[in-house]
Amino acid sequence: MATAFVLSGGASLGAVQVGMLGAIAERGIAPDLLVGTSAGALNAGYLAGHGAQPDAIAGLGALWRSLRTWQLFRPDPRRAVNTLLGRGTAVFGAQGLHELLDRHLTFSRLEDAGIALQVIATDLLTGEEVALDSGPAAAAILASSAIPGMLPPVTCGERTLVDGGLADNAAISRAVQAGAGTIYVLPCGYPCALTSPPRSALGTLTQAMALLVHQRLLHDITLYASEADLIVLPPPCPLSVNPMDFGHADELIRRAHTEAAKFLAVDGGRREDPAAHIRMHTHATAVTVVSR
């Protein structure tokens, strides 16, 4: 039966998926279907064009190591003021993400991807989950990554779309509906070792979203555990990197690879309770770099 990779959103924490993908590739496992949301959509789009072999994953790692927050969320005082005054839909523009996709996306339409690809977005009017598998690829990934209020919504056909994480951050259901028998779930995790709340509006928003979507993931793993062979990779833990700080990719990739390789070495990652190792928790003290 088909093998699917489900790549969740997580902003800068999307770098952990590079380490996970490397550990999976080392075991000779490749996807027949990629389902990506937000940062996971960016990663899925890269794999769908470049392949899921170790050399392609190394290229994806180089991309993440090159990213900085200001490249994707470029300060624009005029835009910010207009947004606060009700004359704009987002504090930041999407030009940085546009440029990133122009450099690294190798196909123009989703149906032309080398590996079957579904990109998850949210309908801004209805809240409905929207799975895109045809149409302009860059627009789909931009829509899936459009954090409400931070990046502008994207019009696709008659729909106005925003970040897919609002509706389904790790769309296991889509892989199940596509008939995948084995599903590798690559969650980005959440900052479980912060010693204090984020101090910025953007940091607070992304932290809150990270907590909400992780709770939804736990629910969905339990819901679909009997529908397919679910293998849920462990994100680095403890973790205190803020999802809006893109300066820790190398650390995140290395830690994720180490933990994923160790996890997969036992029964190929299969567990009686697939969600047991990623349940909500906190840590008394932080042991990694705190970024705000």
DRENKE-603154 format. One line per 10 residues: number of its first residue (from 0); for each residue z, y, x of C-alpha. Coordinates in Angstrom, 2 decimals, padded with zeros to 5 digits, m for minus. Each point is the difference from the previous one (the first is absolute). Layout:
N
NUM> Z:Y:X ~ ...;
% end
This chain:
292
0> 000.00:000.00:000.00 ~ m000.47:003.63:001.01 ~ 002.41:001.87:002.23 ~ 000.93:003.58:m000.82 ~ 001.82:002.66:002.00 ~ 001.92:002.54:m002.11 ~ 000.73:003.15:002.01 ~ 002.55:002.38:m001.49 ~ 000.29:003.75:000.35 ~ 002.60:001.67:002.20;
10> m001.49:003.10:001.68 ~ 000.81:m000.14:003.74 ~ 001.70:m003.38:m000.47 ~ m003.49:m001.41:m000.58 ~ m000.05:m000.52:003.76 ~ 002.23:m003.07:m000.43 ~ m002.92:m001.80:m001.65 ~ m001.89:000.08:003.29 ~ 002.72:m002.10:001.62 ~ 000.10:m002.36:m002.96;
20> m003.79:m000.38:m000.01 ~ 000.05:m000.79:003.70 ~ 002.51:m002.80:m000.52 ~ m002.03:m001.42:m002.90 ~ m003.25:000.15:002.00 ~ 001.63:m001.87:002.88 ~ 000.40:m002.94:m002.37 ~ m003.72:000.03:m000.80 ~ 000.46:001.26:m003.56 ~ m002.57:002.36:m001.53;
30> m000.21:001.51:m003.50 ~ m002.61:m000.61:m002.67 ~ 001.36:002.97:m001.96 ~ 001.80:003.21:000.98 ~ 002.07:001.98:m002.51 ~ 001.25:003.33:001.33 ~ 002.04:002.91:m001.28 ~ 000.38:003.42:001.68 ~ 000.59:m000.60:003.73 ~ m000.73:m003.65:m000.74;
40> m003.36:001.07:m001.45 ~ m000.84:001.72:003.27 ~ 000.89:m003.15:001.93 ~ m001.85:m002.24:m002.45 ~ m003.07:002.24:000.19 ~ 000.01:m000.22:003.79 ~ 000.29:m003.81:m000.07 ~ m002.67:m000.32:m002.69 ~ m002.48:001.68:002.32 ~ 001.11:m001.08:003.46;
50> 001.32:m003.48:m000.79 ~ 003.46:m001.52:000.31 ~ m000.35:m001.45:003.49 ~ 002.41:000.99:002.80 ~ m002.43:002.49:001.57 ~ m000.46:001.82:m003.31 ~ 003.75:000.09:m000.55 ~ 000.43:001.45:003.49 ~ m002.39:002.78:m001.01 ~ 002.02:000.66:m003.13;
60> 003.10:000.21:002.18 ~ m001.66:002.59:002.21 ~ m000.81:002.04:m003.11 ~ 003.63:m000.02:m001.14 ~ 001.33:000.86:003.45 ~ m002.26:003.07:000.06 ~ 001.23:001.42:m003.33 ~ 002.43:002.88:m000.40 ~ 001.36:001.48:m003.20 ~ m001.73:003.37:000.46;
70> m003.41:m001.71:000.20 ~ 000.31:m001.37:m003.53 ~ 002.26:002.67:m001.50 ~ m001.33:003.20:001.52 ~ 002.09:003.11:m000.63 ~ m001.85:002.54:m002.14 ~ 002.28:002.87:m001.11 ~ m002.51:001.39:m002.51 ~ m000.48:m003.38:m001.68 ~ 003.77:m000.60:m000.06;
80> 000.68:003.39:m001.60 ~ m002.75:m000.47:m002.58 ~ 001.39:m003.42:m000.89 ~ 003.49:001.38:m000.46 ~ m001.43:002.76:m002.22 ~ m001.76:m002.56:m002.18 ~ m003.50:000.71:001.31 ~ m000.51:m003.27:001.88 ~ 000.64:m003.72:m000.40 ~ 001.22:m000.84:003.50;
90> 001.89:001.55:002.90 ~ m002.39:m001.56:002.53 ~ m003.73:m000.60:000.06 ~ m001.63:m003.39:000.61 ~ m002.26:001.11:002.86 ~ 001.97:m001.89:002.65 ~ m000.25:m003.27:m001.89 ~ m003.69:000.70:m000.74 ~ m000.66:000.32:003.72 ~ 001.92:m003.17:000.78;
100> m002.05:m001.98:m002.50 ~ m003.25:001.52:001.27 ~ 000.84:m001.32:003.48 ~ 001.24:m003.46:m000.87 ~ m001.40:m001.16:m003.35 ~ m003.17:m002.03:000.64 ~ m001.33:m000.34:m003.57 ~ m000.70:002.61:m002.65 ~ 000.59:m002.06:m003.16 ~ 002.80:m002.45:m000.76;
110> m002.42:m002.72:m001.10 ~ m001.62:000.12:003.46 ~ 003.21:m000.89:001.87 ~ m000.20:m002.98:002.34 ~ 003.14:m001.46:m001.61 ~ 000.57:000.31:m003.76 ~ 002.16:003.07:m000.54 ~ 002.00:001.46:m002.87 ~ 001.60:003.44:000.33 ~ 002.87:000.87:m002.34;
120> 000.42:003.49:m001.49 ~ 001.82:001.53:m002.97 ~ m001.59:001.84:m002.94 ~ 001.74:003.38:m000.02 ~ m000.34:000.43:m003.77 ~ 001.10:m003.44:m001.19 ~ 001.98:m001.45:002.91 ~ m002.27:m003.04:m000.17 ~ m000.56:m002.11:003.10 ~ m003.65:000.19:001.06;
130> m001.50:m002.66:002.28 ~ m003.17:001.28:001.62 ~ m002.45:m002.58:001.37 ~ m003.26:001.95:m000.31 ~ m001.10:003.56:000.56 ~ 000.52:002.44:002.89 ~ 002.42:m001.54:002.50 ~ 001.32:003.21:001.56 ~ 000.77:001.53:m003.40 ~ 001.87:m003.15:m001.05;
140> 002.21:000.03:003.09 ~ 000.60:003.74:m000.32 ~ 001.06:m000.51:m003.61 ~ 002.27:m002.91:000.88 ~ 001.70:002.18:002.64 ~ 000.32:003.23:m002.02 ~ 003.78:000.55:m000.16 ~ 000.48:002.14:m003.13 ~ 000.63:003.63:000.85 ~ m000.61:m000.60:003.69;
150> m003.67:m001.05:000.08 ~ m002.57:000.91:m002.66 ~ m000.96:m002.45:m002.77 ~ m003.44:m001.60:000.26 ~ m002.56:m000.25:m002.79 ~ m001.65:m003.42:m000.23 ~ m002.38:m000.22:m002.92 ~ 001.87:001.33:m003.03 ~ 003.45:m000.65:001.47 ~ 002.29:002.26:002.01;
160> 001.80:m002.23:002.48 ~ 003.06:000.29:002.24 ~ 002.10:m002.22:002.26 ~ m000.16:m003.65:m001.07 ~ 003.62:m000.50:000.98 ~ 001.06:001.69:m003.24 ~ m001.48:m002.85:m002.04 ~ 000.12:m002.98:002.37 ~ 000.75:000.45:003.67 ~ m000.59:m003.66:000.89;
170> m002.46:m001.33:m002.56 ~ 000.76:m003.71:000.18 ~ m001.21:m000.31:m003.59 ~ m003.54:000.94:001.04 ~ m000.13:m002.76:002.60 ~ 001.33:m002.50:m002.55 ~ m002.58:001.11:m002.58 ~ m002.76:m000.40:002.62 ~ 000.99:m003.65:000.40 ~ 001.59:000.14:003.44;
180> 002.03:m003.13:000.71 ~ 001.73:001.39:003.08 ~ 001.14:003.60:000.08 ~ 001.39:001.72:003.09 ~ 002.03:003.04:m001.07 ~ 000.37:002.70:002.65 ~ 002.72:002.44:m001.12 ~ 000.69:003.12:002.05 ~ 003.72:m000.12:m000.75 ~ 002.15:003.07:m000.43;
190> 002.43:001.98:002.20 ~ 003.07:m002.18:m000.54 ~ 001.96:001.51:002.91 ~ m000.15:003.75:m000.62 ~ 003.34:001.65:000.76 ~ m000.69:003.01:m002.24 ~ m002.53:000.96:m002.68 ~ m003.31:001.59:001.08 ~ 000.16:003.80:000.26 ~ m003.51:000.91:m001.15;
200> m001.60:m000.14:m003.44 ~ m002.75:m002.28:001.30 ~ 002.48:m002.27:001.75 ~ 002.18:m000.22:m003.11 ~ m003.00:m000.83:m002.19 ~ m001.29:m002.74:002.28 ~ 003.46:m001.52:000.47 ~ 000.52:m000.13:m003.76 ~ m003.42:m001.57:m000.53 ~ 000.67:m002.55:002.75;
210> 003.16:m001.14:m001.77 ~ m001.66:m000.19:m003.41 ~ m003.05:m001.92:001.12 ~ 002.07:m002.47:002.02 ~ 002.01:m000.81:m003.12 ~ m003.27:m000.60:m001.88 ~ m001.18:m002.29:002.79 ~ 003.12:m002.15:m000.28 ~ m000.61:m000.34:m003.74 ~ m003.65:m000.97:000.44;
220> 000.72:m002.60:002.67 ~ 002.36:m001.75:m002.41 ~ m002.53:000.36:m002.83 ~ m002.93:m001.52:001.89 ~ 001.74:m002.51:002.29 ~ m001.05:m002.86:m002.26 ~ m003.60:001.23:m000.31 ~ m001.02:m000.26:003.65 ~ 001.25:m000.89:003.46 ~ 001.69:003.31:000.90;
230> 000.75:000.74:003.64 ~ 001.89:003.29:000.31 ~ 000.06:001.39:003.54 ~ 003.22:001.71:001.14 ~ m000.23:003.70:000.91 ~ 002.09:001.19:002.96 ~ 003.68:000.21:m000.85 ~ 002.17:001.99:000.47 ~ m002.37:002.94:m000.38 ~ 000.66:003.72:000.06;
240> m003.47:001.47:000.57 ~ m000.83:002.48:m002.74 ~ m003.24:m000.90:m001.83 ~ m001.41:003.45:000.79 ~ 000.47:m000.23:003.77 ~ m003.15:m001.46:001.56 ~ 001.33:000.07:003.55 ~ 001.53:m003.51:000.13 ~ m003.03:m002.25:m000.50 ~ 000.30:m001.81:003.32;
250> 003.65:m000.89:m000.63 ~ m000.73:m001.10:m003.58 ~ m002.98:m002.15:001.00 ~ 001.91:m001.76:002.78 ~ 003.06:m000.70:m002.11 ~ m002.04:m001.17:m002.99 ~ m002.06:m002.36:002.16 ~ 003.12:m001.54:001.55 ~ 001.70:m000.54:m003.35 ~ m003.13:m001.25:m001.76;
260> m000.83:m002.50:002.76 ~ 003.54:m001.38:m000.11 ~ m000.11:m000.20:m003.79 ~ m003.38:m001.76:m000.13 ~ 001.10:m002.53:002.62 ~ 002.28:m001.61:m002.62 ~ m002.03:m001.85:m002.66 ~ m002.81:002.54:000.28 ~ 002.22:002.61:m001.64 ~ 000.54:m001.94:m003.21;
270> 003.48:000.36:m001.48 ~ 001.64:m001.45:m003.10 ~ 000.91:003.55:m001.03 ~ m002.88:002.18:001.29 ~ 001.94:003.26:m000.55 ~ 003.40:m000.95:001.41 ~ m000.54:001.58:003.41 ~ m001.16:003.41:m001.30 ~ 002.57:000.76:m002.69 ~ 001.39:003.55:m000.29;
280> 002.75:000.75:002.52 ~ 001.41:002.64:002.36 ~ 001.50:000.00:003.48 ~ 003.31:001.48:001.13 ~ m001.56:001.66:003.03 ~ m003.53:000.82:001.03 ~ m001.36:m001.73:003.06 ~ m003.56:001.38:000.10 ~ m001.36:003.51:000.39 ~ 000.83:002.23:m002.96;
290> m002.86:002.30:m000.93 ~ 000.13:002.73:m002.61;
% end
